[in-house]
Amino acid sequence: MTVAEWWAKWSDTRVIERATRDRDASHWRNHVKPRWGTVPLSAVTSWDVEAWIASMVKAGVGAATIQHAVRLLRHIMGEALKHRLVKSNPVADAKVPKAPCRVRP
């Protein structure tokens, strides 16, 4: 099963607020699916996840967006682990850049 096939199956079962669903769908379309959609769940490696994060940083993707995209993939793979579709979650220990602190005027 590919990551996209699992996303389609799993995302339909989630009971979440509309805003969360919309945010996750956007991160899926723009960041997760282009890199991981055609990859079999069992072929996702921590090394490849680190390379994906680095490529987003180099492309100028904002830290908060990277955090959300990685969190979504972590959740997708965590649910795959829970359902015994993979042996481990390769995103579990992924390090993401910190979003800058907002300073209020």
Secondary structure by P-SEA (a helix, b strand, c coil): ccaaaaaaaaaaaccccaaaaaaaaaaaaccccccccccccccccaaaaaaaaaaaaaacccaaaaaaaaaaaaaaaaaaaaacccccccccbbbbbbccccccc
